[in-house]
Amino acid sequence: MADFDLAIIGGGINGAGIARDAAGRGLKVLLVEQNDLASGTSSASSKLIHGGLRYLEHGALRLVRAALKEREVLLRMAPHLIRPLRFVLPLDAALRSPLLVRLGLFVYDVIGAREILPPTRALDLISDEAGQPLQRRFHHGYEYSDCFADDARLVVLNALDAAERGASIRTRTRCVRAERGELWRLVLKARGQREEVSARVLVNAAGAWADMVATTVLRQTPARRLRLDKGTHIVVRRLYEHERAYILQAADGRVVFTIPFQGDFTLIGTTDAGFSGDPGGVLPTAEEIDYLCGVVNRYFRASIGGADAVWAFAGVRALYDDGAGKPQDVGRDYVLGLDKRYGEAPLLTVYGGKLTTYRRLAEDALGRLARFFSPARPWTAASPLPGGDFGYDGMPALVERTQRRWPFLTAGHVRRLAGAYGTRVESILQSAARLDDLGQRFGADLTAAEVRYLMTKEFAQTADDVLWRRSKLGLRVSDAQRAALDLFMAQASG
């Protein structure tokens, strides 16, 4: 008998989503991740839950429709992590026909299955607040709806929900060998220790590392072609006061987003460039940062340069290679490759995908594997993620209740905690009657009580896990505060 029904390699959004779905169907699940959850592509995205307006230009109607339908499903699942966001598109007739833009937005609205999000509307940028930070040559534009997400926390909460439903989530654990027979026999290595486990089915959800896993761990030639695409983002001090995002048309046909980020900042991205090499070593280049600044400077009155970036990060998207010439033309849809052989355990490999469609991908993956397990019904669409058990429009009420119950917290602290943990904020604050009850402080309102919760419940092991993936407080803490946090965590886990 196998130790696990399903073993998953890869702790990004797809691996965590599959683990959650499978565990909720009663399967015995193992997920192994060589680093921290969301330590690769899934924490380096544009953090959007969207259909992908520009994909309509490439005829990807099916992908756009499926992604648009997922927006409000995910918003209801995780109203603390996902919020509606209005996007302003300034018209530039030299780059795209205004008629074509309007037609695209009409289609976007029609196929969007909207029940919550408001429709597109025309903007007079001379009188509307959205026009104030723009150069005066932009007179007209449109405003449409999508959503913004905390991408890394979305991964973590899927893994947390999977664990609470019985899955074994093992971070900083490398699968170094997988032998295929009637069962999969996996050799795992963590903290210098080796362990062997067995599974009925193996899922390769390693994203940008999927081919590497195939060749070095599974010792087989990848059955399909994976194309790696590098995307760079920068974060600068807040460019404007209102809470809308912009979608800016670039001269090369791409688009660049500017998005309100963490209160005091603006997130700008992304680039598209082919990539080869180790995905773990990807870094932003000066040329990519200059490109993003150049697009912004073409639209905004205030000029920015590379020196204005307080943070720059890059990630590698793993795309299914459909033969498109340019990186930006490669489809973002996913492909599930099922390798089943007589007398041997099956292998499912995930190619491509995007943040928005991860839940649907997981559901489709379990559908492909249903023949190997007792059938169970899909369930994730109507089940909230941990802390998300309140209405999609219930954040203001949650913030108010939290402030009333723990009045010693600042308004900003309350908003951050509620936005990260939802109703599970109670698990952190518990019976605290004053700030000192939450223990040592590490800057940026991060307390020992929160860190302990992240260590015991959310798989955090290092300061970077806490500061950059469970939160973005790394933007606000000093090197000395980070060192104090690392020391505290080492002692707490010792």
C-alpha positions as semicolon CSV with decimal commas, in nm:
position;residue;x (nm);y (nm);z (nm)
1;M;0,000;0,000;0,000
2;A;0,128;0,347;-0,090
3;D;0,212;0,606;0,174
4;F;0,024;0,867;-0,031
5;D;-0,239;0,870;-0,301
6;L;-0,091;1,178;-0,463
7;A;0,259;1,327;-0,441
8;I;0,316;1,676;-0,580
9;I;0,652;1,832;-0,661
10;G;0,634;2,212;-0,648
11;G;0,498;2,453;-0,389
12;G;0,385;2,732;-0,618
13;I;0,025;2,829;-0,685
14;N;-0,050;2,527;-0,905
15;G;0,103;2,270;-0,670
16;A;-0,066;2,423;-0,365
17;G;-0,398;2,449;-0,548
18;I;-0,386;2,083;-0,654
19;A;-0,291;1,978;-0,301
20;R;-0,588;2,167;-0,155
21;D;-0,836;2,027;-0,405
22;A;-0,709;1,670;-0,365
23;A;-0,701;1,681;0,014
24;G;-1,056;1,815;0,017
25;R;-1,165;1,512;-0,186
26;G;-1,030;1,279;0,081
27;L;-0,702;1,184;-0,088
28;K;-0,384;1,137;0,109
29;V;-0,157;1,409;-0,029
30;L;0,212;1,495;-0,007
31;L;0,350;1,824;-0,140
32;V;0,727;1,882;-0,147
33;E;0,890;2,216;-0,223
34;Q;1,267;2,259;-0,242
35;N;1,253;2,612;-0,098
36;D;0,974;2,811;0,067
37;L;0,618;2,814;-0,063
38;A;0,579;3,068;-0,346
39;S;0,953;3,127;-0,351
40;G;0,966;3,128;-0,731
41;T;0,728;3,256;-0,996
42;S;0,425;3,266;-0,768
43;S;0,562;3,554;-0,562
44;A;0,702;3,743;-0,863
45;S;0,382;3,801;-1,057
46;S;0,197;4,124;-1,135
47;K;-0,042;4,011;-0,860
48;L;-0,349;4,045;-1,079
49;I;-0,661;3,832;-1,095
50;H;-0,763;3,922;-1,448
51;G;-0,875;3,794;-1,783
52;G;-0,581;3,947;-1,965
53;L;-0,721;4,222;-2,184
54;R;-0,426;4,214;-2,422
55;Y;-0,469;3,839;-2,484
56;L;-0,780;3,923;-2,684
57;E;-0,549;4,067;-2,951
58;H;-0,397;3,721;-2,992
59;G;-0,735;3,552;-3,027
60;A;-0,716;3,379;-2,687
61;L;-1,090;3,414;-2,632
62;R;-1,126;3,082;-2,449
63;L;-0,848;3,164;-2,203
64;V;-0,980;3,514;-2,140
65;R;-1,336;3,391;-2,086
66;A;-1,223;3,120;-1,842
67;A;-1,003;3,364;-1,650
68;L;-1,275;3,628;-1,629
69;K;-1,517;3,374;-1,485
70;E;-1,262;3,292;-1,215
71;R;-1,224;3,653;-1,096
72;E;-1,537;3,662;-0,884
73;V;-1,503;3,298;-0,776
74;L;-1,165;3,384;-0,623
75;L;-1,290;3,715;-0,484
76;R;-1,558;3,528;-0,290
77;M;-1,307;3,261;-0,181
78;A;-1,053;3,506;-0,043
79;P;-1,202;3,852;0,011
80;H;-0,917;3,938;0,249
81;L;-0,646;3,868;-0,010
82;I;-0,824;3,976;-0,328
83;R;-0,981;4,314;-0,392
84;P;-1,159;4,471;-0,689
85;L;-0,946;4,722;-0,874
86;R;-1,035;4,972;-1,144
87;F;-0,787;5,011;-1,431
88;V;-0,748;5,333;-1,628
89;L;-0,646;5,298;-1,992
90;P;-0,539;5,633;-2,144
91;L;-0,607;5,637;-2,517
92;D;-0,312;5,680;-2,752
93;A;-0,430;5,662;-3,112
94;A;-0,071;5,628;-3,234
95;L;-0,044;5,287;-3,068
96;R;-0,391;5,133;-3,086
97;S;-0,710;5,240;-3,256
98;P;-0,955;5,384;-2,999
99;L;-1,230;5,191;-3,177
100;L;-1,034;4,868;-3,137
101;V;-0,975;4,942;-2,769
102;R;-1,344;5,008;-2,711
103;L;-1,440;4,689;-2,894
104;G;-1,195;4,488;-2,683
105;L;-1,335;4,632;-2,361
106;F;-1,691;4,561;-2,479
107;V;-1,599;4,196;-2,538
108;Y;-1,418;4,188;-2,202
109;D;-1,738;4,300;-2,029
110;V;-1,972;4,074;-2,225
111;I;-1,782;3,750;-2,159
112;G;-1,679;3,844;-1,806
113;A;-1,968;3,683;-1,614
114;R;-1,975;3,987;-1,385
115;E;-2,205;3,993;-1,084
116;I;-1,992;4,205;-0,851
117;L;-1,748;4,406;-1,060
118;P;-1,872;4,724;-1,231
119;P;-1,858;4,759;-1,611
120;T;-1,632;4,967;-1,833
121;R;-1,693;5,339;-1,859
122;A;-1,544;5,620;-2,066
123;L;-1,329;5,881;-1,889
124;D;-1,268;6,247;-1,956
125;L;-0,908;6,271;-1,837
126;I;-0,924;6,650;-1,838
127;S;-1,179;6,655;-1,555
128;D;-1,146;6,313;-1,391
129;E;-0,904;6,265;-1,102
130;A;-0,738;5,984;-1,298
131;G;-0,609;6,237;-1,548
132;Q;-0,425;6,455;-1,294
133;P;-0,095;6,261;-1,280
134;L;-0,092;6,210;-1,659
135;Q;0,065;6,431;-1,921
136;R;-0,179;6,684;-2,062
137;R;-0,182;6,527;-2,409
138;F;-0,404;6,245;-2,276
139;H;-0,763;6,367;-2,298
140;H;-0,969;6,049;-2,310
141;G;-0,956;5,699;-2,173
142;Y;-1,152;5,408;-2,036
143;E;-1,185;5,250;-1,695
144;Y;-1,257;4,880;-1,647
145;S;-1,256;4,621;-1,369
146;D;-1,020;4,343;-1,265
147;C;-0,883;4,234;-0,926
148;F;-0,557;4,258;-0,733
149;A;-0,425;3,975;-0,514
150;D;-0,155;3,900;-0,261
151;D;-0,005;3,626;-0,476
152;A;0,232;3,465;-0,225
153;R;-0,029;3,458;0,053
154;L;-0,273;3,301;-0,190
155;V;-0,025;3,014;-0,230
156;V;0,034;2,986;0,145
157;L;-0,337;2,977;0,229
158;N;-0,402;2,706;-0,029
159;A;-0,124;2,503;0,133
160;L;-0,260;2,579;0,481
161;D;-0,610;2,466;0,380
162;A;-0,462;2,152;0,227
163;A;-0,275;2,080;0,550
164;E;-0,586;2,133;0,760
165;R;-0,761;1,879;0,537
166;G;-0,488;1,622;0,601
167;A;-0,217;1,696;0,341
168;S;0,151;1,675;0,433
169;I;0,321;2,002;0,327
170;R;0,700;1,976;0,334
171;T;0,894;2,289;0,251
172;R;1,270;2,301;0,202
173;T;1,246;1,938;0,100
174;R;1,394;1,825;-0,230
175;C;1,279;1,523;-0,425
176;V;1,613;1,392;-0,552
177;R;1,493;1,074;-0,719
178;A;1,163;0,920;-0,831
179;E;1,155;0,554;-0,932
180;R;0,853;0,441;-1,131
181;G;0,690;0,103;-1,090
182;E;0,342;0,003;-0,980
183;L;0,394;0,286;-0,734
184;W;0,618;0,591;-0,738
185;R;0,904;0,562;-0,490
186;L;1,038;0,906;-0,404
187;V;1,366;0,981;-0,235
188;L;1,335;1,303;-0,035
189;K;1,615;1,506;0,119
190;A;1,568;1,768;0,392
191;R;1,819;1,905;0,643
192;G;2,071;1,648;0,529
193;Q;1,837;1,357;0,601
194;R;1,707;1,119;0,334
195;E;1,366;0,956;0,339
196;E;1,181;0,727;0,099
197;V;0,806;0,746;0,047
198;S;0,565;0,594;-0,203
199;A;0,271;0,737;-0,396
200;R;0,011;0,606;-0,637
201;V;0,029;0,913;-0,863
202;L;0,297;1,181;-0,909
203;V;0,232;1,540;-1,020
204;N;0,515;1,751;-1,158
205;A;0,399;2,105;-1,077
206;A;0,749;2,250;-1,053
207;G;0,672;2,537;-1,291
208;A;0,994;2,680;-1,437
209;W;1,177;2,378;-1,291
210;A;0,944;2,120;-1,451
211;D;1,188;2,017;-1,724
212;M;1,470;2,002;-1,471
213;V;1,261;1,771;-1,253
214;A;1,180;1,555;-1,555
215;T;1,543;1,509;-1,658
216;T;1,722;1,490;-1,322
217;V;1,460;1,344;-1,086
218;L;1,239;1,136;-1,315
219;R;1,524;1,068;-1,560
220;Q;1,308;1,104;-1,868
221;T;1,291;1,333;-2,167
222;P;1,015;1,596;-2,126
223;A;0,717;1,497;-2,336
224;R;0,623;1,854;-2,423
225;R;0,807;2,178;-2,475
226;L;0,836;2,430;-2,194
227;R;0,921;2,791;-2,272
228;L;1,067;3,013;-2,003
229;D;0,978;3,381;-2,001
230;K;1,133;3,635;-1,766
231;G;0,925;3,916;-1,619
232;T;1,067;4,206;-1,417
233;H;0,880;4,444;-1,184
234;I;0,986;4,748;-0,987
235;V;0,835;4,922;-0,685
236;V;0,867;5,300;-0,645
237;R;0,730;5,555;-0,403
238;R;0,364;5,627;-0,468
239;L;0,315;5,798;-0,804
240;Y;-0,036;5,933;-0,740
241;E;-0,291;5,965;-0,463
242;H;-0,599;5,779;-0,586
243;E;-0,648;5,402;-0,565
244;R;-0,689;5,312;-0,931
245;A;-0,432;5,133;-1,147
246;Y;-0,320;5,225;-1,498
247;I;-0,265;5,005;-1,800
248;L;-0,016;5,179;-2,028
249;Q;0,037;5,092;-2,391
250;A;0,404;5,058;-2,483
251;A;0,549;5,133;-2,825
252;D;0,648;4,767;-2,875
253;G;0,286;4,650;-2,845
254;R;0,310;4,537;-2,484
255;V;0,132;4,689;-2,186
256;V;0,272;4,797;-1,849
257;F;0,068;4,825;-1,529
258;T;0,110;5,078;-1,249
259;I;-0,071;4,954;-0,939
260;P;-0,119;5,105;-0,591
261;F;0,090;4,881;-0,363
262;Q;0,119;4,845;0,013
263;G;-0,018;5,193;0,081
264;D;0,292;5,404;0,015
265;F;0,418;5,251;-0,309
266;T;0,340;5,183;-0,675
267;L;0,410;4,848;-0,840
268;I;0,518;4,872;-1,205
269;G;0,546;4,578;-1,446
270;T;0,608;4,375;-1,635
271;T;0,862;4,291;-1,903
272;D;0,858;3,988;-2,135
273;A;1,183;3,828;-2,246
274;G;1,289;3,476;-2,326
275;F;1,501;3,312;-2,057
276;S;1,743;3,021;-2,034
277;G;1,945;2,898;-1,740
278;D;1,868;2,838;-1,374
279;P;1,532;2,997;-1,282
280;G;1,655;3,032;-0,925
281;G;1,921;3,281;-1,034
282;V;1,700;3,525;-1,221
283;L;1,757;3,895;-1,144
284;P;1,629;4,224;-1,289
285;T;1,865;4,397;-1,529
286;A;1,928;4,770;-1,562
287;E;1,787;4,755;-1,916
288;E;1,459;4,603;-1,796
289;I;1,424;4,862;-1,520
290;D;1,495;5,140;-1,770
291;Y;1,229;4,995;-2,002
292;L;0,962;5,009;-1,731
293;C;1,064;5,362;-1,631
294;G;1,055;5,468;-1,996
295;V;0,697;5,347;-2,045
296;V;0,585;5,526;-1,726
297;N;0,763;5,846;-1,829
298;R;0,579;5,844;-2,161
299;Y;0,250;5,885;-1,972
300;F;0,307;6,050;-1,635
301;R;0,411;6,406;-1,562
302;A;0,651;6,299;-1,289
303;S;0,961;6,132;-1,432
304;I;1,122;5,828;-1,269
305;G;1,450;5,646;-1,318
306;G;1,618;5,333;-1,195
307;A;1,738;5,509;-0,881
308;D;1,375;5,557;-0,776
309;A;1,314;5,183;-0,749
310;V;1,300;5,084;-0,381
311;W;1,261;4,720;-0,483
312;A;1,306;4,531;-0,808
313;F;1,228;4,165;-0,859
314;A;1,212;3,919;-1,145
315;G;1,049;3,585;-1,198
316;V;1,041;3,319;-1,467
317;R;0,707;3,215;-1,611
318;A;0,683;2,858;-1,732
319;L;0,474;2,870;-2,050
320;Y;0,363;2,590;-2,275
321;D;0,555;2,647;-2,598
322;D;0,293;2,692;-2,868
323;G;0,547;2,806;-3,127
324;A;0,476;3,180;-3,102
325;G;0,767;3,396;-3,214
326;K;0,767;3,665;-2,946
327;P;0,755;3,597;-2,571
328;Q;0,453;3,828;-2,529
329;D;0,266;3,626;-2,793
330;V;0,303;3,290;-2,615
331;G;-0,029;3,170;-2,475
332;R;-0,087;3,179;-2,099
333;D;-0,325;2,883;-2,097
334;Y;-0,222;2,562;-1,928
335;V;-0,172;2,212;-2,062
336;L;-0,194;1,899;-1,846
337;G;0,018;1,614;-1,975
338;L;-0,092;1,273;-1,843
339;D;0,162;0,994;-1,890
340;K;-0,004;0,659;-1,816
341;R;0,161;0,329;-1,892
342;Y;0,037;-0,026;-1,843
343;G;0,151;-0,161;-1,509
344;E;0,317;0,166;-1,403
345;A;0,206;0,451;-1,182
346;P;0,079;0,758;-1,371
347;L;0,254;1,095;-1,401
348;L;0,076;1,428;-1,451
349;T;0,285;1,725;-1,564
350;V;0,157;2,082;-1,547
351;Y;0,266;2,314;-1,827
352;G;0,188;2,686;-1,821
353;G;-0,102;2,848;-1,639
354;K;-0,151;3,179;-1,464
355;L;-0,243;3,297;-1,115
356;T;-0,605;3,365;-1,209
357;T;-0,679;3,015;-1,335
358;Y;-0,499;2,810;-1,070
359;R;-0,821;2,683;-0,905
360;R;-0,965;2,574;-1,238
361;L;-0,633;2,410;-1,327
362;A;-0,641;2,213;-1,002
363;E;-0,999;2,105;-1,066
364;D;-0,908;1,994;-1,418
365;A;-0,604;1,807;-1,287
366;L;-0,818;1,610;-1,040
367;G;-1,061;1,543;-1,322
368;R;-0,782;1,394;-1,533
369;L;-0,676;1,176;-1,239
370;A;-1,026;1,067;-1,137
371;R;-0,989;0,727;-1,305
372;F;-0,714;0,638;-1,056
373;F;-0,909;0,723;-0,741
374;S;-1,260;0,692;-0,608
375;P;-1,460;0,968;-0,777
376;A;-1,531;1,278;-0,572
377;R;-1,715;1,594;-0,664
378;P;-1,541;1,929;-0,728
379;W;-1,578;2,148;-0,420
380;T;-1,336;2,442;-0,417
381;A;-1,546;2,704;-0,597
382;A;-1,779;2,752;-0,302
383;S;-1,532;2,702;-0,017
384;P;-1,343;3,001;0,128
385;L;-0,973;2,993;0,196
386;P;-0,864;3,020;0,563
387;G;-0,977;3,355;0,704
388;G;-1,202;3,427;0,406
389;D;-1,529;3,317;0,562
390;F;-1,707;3,650;0,519
391;G;-1,876;3,838;0,237
392;Y;-1,678;3,974;-0,058
393;D;-1,773;4,326;0,056
394;G;-1,721;4,258;0,427
395;M;-1,367;4,394;0,477
396;P;-1,476;4,731;0,623
397;A;-1,693;4,556;0,881
398;L;-1,411;4,313;0,968
399;V;-1,166;4,602;1,014
400;E;-1,418;4,783;1,235
401;R;-1,478;4,474;1,453
402;T;-1,107;4,412;1,488
403;Q;-1,039;4,773;1,586
404;R;-1,319;4,766;1,839
405;R;-1,199;4,443;2,002
406;W;-0,829;4,540;2,010
407;P;-0,843;4,921;2,040
408;F;-0,474;4,954;2,129
409;L;-0,377;4,874;1,767
410;T;-0,329;5,156;1,517
411;A;-0,570;5,178;1,225
412;G;-0,293;5,084;0,982
413;H;-0,197;4,780;1,188
414;V;-0,558;4,661;1,195
415;R;-0,601;4,704;0,821
416;R;-0,284;4,508;0,749
417;L;-0,372;4,220;0,982
418;A;-0,730;4,195;0,857
419;G;-0,612;4,210;0,497
420;A;-0,362;3,930;0,553
421;Y;-0,546;3,696;0,788
422;G;-0,915;3,781;0,756
423;T;-1,117;3,630;1,038
424;R;-0,810;3,439;1,159
425;V;-0,669;3,760;1,297
426;E;-0,817;3,633;1,625
427;S;-0,566;3,348;1,623
428;I;-0,285;3,603;1,638
429;L;-0,426;3,867;1,873
430;Q;-0,618;3,629;2,101
431;S;-0,668;3,783;2,446
432;A;-0,411;4,063;2,413
433;A;-0,516;4,374;2,606
434;R;-0,221;4,596;2,512
435;L;0,051;4,603;2,250
436;D;0,314;4,463;2,485
437;D;0,106;4,145;2,516
438;L;0,198;4,068;2,154
439;G;0,565;4,034;2,244
440;Q;0,882;4,160;2,080
441;R;0,847;4,412;1,798
442;F;1,055;4,392;1,482
443;G;0,955;4,717;1,311
444;A;0,669;4,795;1,074
445;D;0,415;4,676;1,340
446;L;0,541;4,314;1,314
447;T;0,518;4,143;1,653
448;A;0,635;3,814;1,801
449;A;0,275;3,692;1,823
450;E;0,233;3,726;1,448
451;V;0,570;3,565;1,375
452;R;0,489;3,267;1,599
453;Y;0,160;3,222;1,415
454;L;0,339;3,228;1,080
455;M;0,590;2,972;1,202
456;T;0,339;2,731;1,355
457;K;0,058;2,764;1,099
458;E;0,196;2,905;0,775
459;F;0,524;2,716;0,730
460;A;0,754;3,021;0,773
461;Q;1,112;2,939;0,873
462;T;1,323;3,247;0,795
463;A;1,295;3,625;0,808
464;D;1,259;3,639;0,429
465;D;0,965;3,399;0,447
466;V;0,793;3,645;0,680
467;L;0,905;3,975;0,529
468;W;0,866;3,901;0,156
469;R;0,620;3,613;0,113
470;R;0,386;3,608;0,416
471;S;0,391;3,990;0,398
472;K;0,571;4,269;0,214
473;L;0,707;4,425;0,532
474;G;1,054;4,389;0,386
475;L;0,982;4,726;0,223
476;R;0,969;4,885;0,568
477;V;1,220;4,715;0,798
478;S;1,589;4,787;0,847
479;D;1,875;4,540;0,818
480;A;1,909;4,540;1,197
481;Q;1,539;4,461;1,242
482;R;1,563;4,180;0,990
483;A;1,863;4,035;1,173
484;A;1,671;4,051;1,503
485;L;1,382;3,868;1,338
486;D;1,611;3,596;1,203
487;L;1,762;3,548;1,548
488;F;1,419;3,529;1,711
489;M;1,298;3,270;1,459
490;A;1,613;3,059;1,494
491;Q;1,573;3,054;1,871
492;A;1,197;2,985;1,850
493;S;1,249;2,689;1,617
494;G;1,552;2,555;1,804
